[in-house]
Amino acid sequence: MHTLSITQKNSKTITKLVAEEIKERFTESLESKEHKLVKDVIVDFLRKRIAGSKSLPWAFNDPAMSYYSLSGDILADAISVEKEYPIRTPFGEQYRLDVAVLGKTITKNPIVLTGIEIEFSHKFDFSKSLVLKALGFPLMSIDIAGVNVNDIDEEWAKQAIIETTKNSLDGFRRNYIYIHKMLSTVYLDIDRKVSPESRHQYVIFTKEQNRFERHIKLLKDKLEITDQQLNIQIVSDINRQTHIQVENAGNLAGDSWQDHNPKSFIQLTIDKPCTKSGNLYLFHLVLCSLCNSIFDCLVGYKYEKGERHEVGDSLFWNRYTGLVNGEAIYQKIAPKRVSEPVMQIISHVENRSGSVEALTNSAGEKLT
């Protein structure tokens, strides 16, 4: 695997080196017969499922994210499947997904609903870690290390996609689903007794507020989202009351909120996509992409509108459940800070010494 080193930055920036790593990874995948065969088999399998109007549900638990499970359907709103599908990255280099499940087109390109990557392990290099921070859709990684070429057929493809530790023959799952923090707000199955509210909120800080607002309104119109489903509000620091509101929202969104916009933020109050399909669901996918790939944003999240966050509060929404041996016990419900600005991560890494491989955790956890 090509390893980036900070010492190389004298001649090349980290951004350029990441772009090179992306190119190298794609070239290596083209040279693998197993890689190509698996891609073809999975694409054929998914196309048949779409033609037969069949679903492919997934679910998993991530205690670091929430007490509640996450779930979805790989083929929700799916129209087509493509291999080696290019997606935009903030690095000036297209990243080609091994397999992309695509939905409707609302502007120039179809919405990517799910990405599938074929790997020889679950370990992601630095460039892959950064790409994951810019995704607006779930990404499934399928580990084909040790797979016998003669076993790769339609039934193998189905098992590889739906496999869990419970239904695996050896107790190990060979797929991993990466869900961006912002997308977790879509897929979390929060108990309705805990959160009966049907709406949630995002507070968004960006220097390009006017342009971002235009994009949101265009997306709203294209997907025919009604005013009752989505409320767009600009909150500006114009008096004592709004000053406190902006500060509290900033502390919710992230420590560097003032670098993004010290005087104003966009508040989106929107119906939750409870069925995890349909236009509301698609709106949330594109919103995640806008906030983490197209614009430089900090985003705070409220799983119910009107929830209060103040300086020093936990960075997760928690629910008090009682006392155990005199100690207060809380259930983790959802993260509060859900954006992960890629260019800030790159800048952070460039200002540190050592190898980028050792600093992968600056971009996010190593997924193994």
Secondary structure, 3 states (H helix, E strand, C coil): CCCCEHHHHHCCCHHHHHHHHHHHHHHHHHCCHHHHHHHHHHHHHHHHHHHCCCCCEEEECCCCCCCCCEEEECCCCCCEEEEEEEECCCCCCCEEEEEEEEEEECCCCEEEEEEEEEECCCCCCHHHHHHHCCCCCCEEEEECCCCCHHHCCHHHHHHHHHCCCCCCCCCCCCEEEECCHHHHHHHECCCCCCCCCCEEEEEEEECCHHHHHHHHHHHHHHCCCCCCCEEEEEEECCCHHHHHHHHHHHHHHCCCHHHHCCCEEEEEEEECCCCCCHHHHHHHHHHHHHHHHHCCEEEEEECCCCCCCCCCCCCEEEEEEEEECCEEEEEEEEECECCCCHHHHHHHHHCCCCECCCCHHHHCCCCC
